[in-house]
Amino acid sequence: MSACWAEMIEALVDKEGCFVCPFVLGSDGTRIKNRGSAHPIYGTIGWLSNSLRQSHLGWRLMGLVPVLDHNKMFVTDKNGVTRKANRFEISRRENQLFHQCVWLTLEKSVEEFAAGGTKVACADAVVRQIVQVLALWITDRAEHELILQWNPHDCFHCDCASEDRD
């Protein structure tokens, strides 16, 4: 998040006296004792100093996306026959669950952005209009693929087809 990025976003918001608050998300799959695994989603504000943002004090848990148990996934076809879900159906349900949970986590922020921000009383007793903007989402490759719904064998950096790579 550079000054050039901030100026570009402020030009897009284009409101007098409005401050842009860069919002940073982070997520990574983890194991939960006796409960399986989950994807916690953490959030922080881009205005924080690097030392504070890199500590545990700078991040807040915003949501916890559960991971489906593949052994308990069944589907019912249009004839009413229930069978165990295949890999494609499991993957599709995991993507739907992840994106629905992320939407529920970020829905209020999206609504506030669409409404033009939120009025906040600052420490100097001045009320300012703050607009939250998602600036960055820090993840590992597996979650990056999940967020973008990419194939694990695709490249994020170029348009080269997988069969054309060495």
RAKA-V640449 format. One record per helix or strand. SS is the DSSP state (2 for helix, 1 for strand). FROM is the first residue (numbers start at 1). TO is the last residue. If there is no record, write none. Layout:
ss->{SS;SS}
from->{FROM;FROM}
to->{TO;TO}
//
This chain:
ss->{2;1;1;2;2;1;2;1;1;2;1;1;2;2}
from->{3;18;36;50;56;60;70;74;82;87;118;127;141;162}
to->{13;32;45;53;58;66;72;76;84;114;121;138;148;164}
//
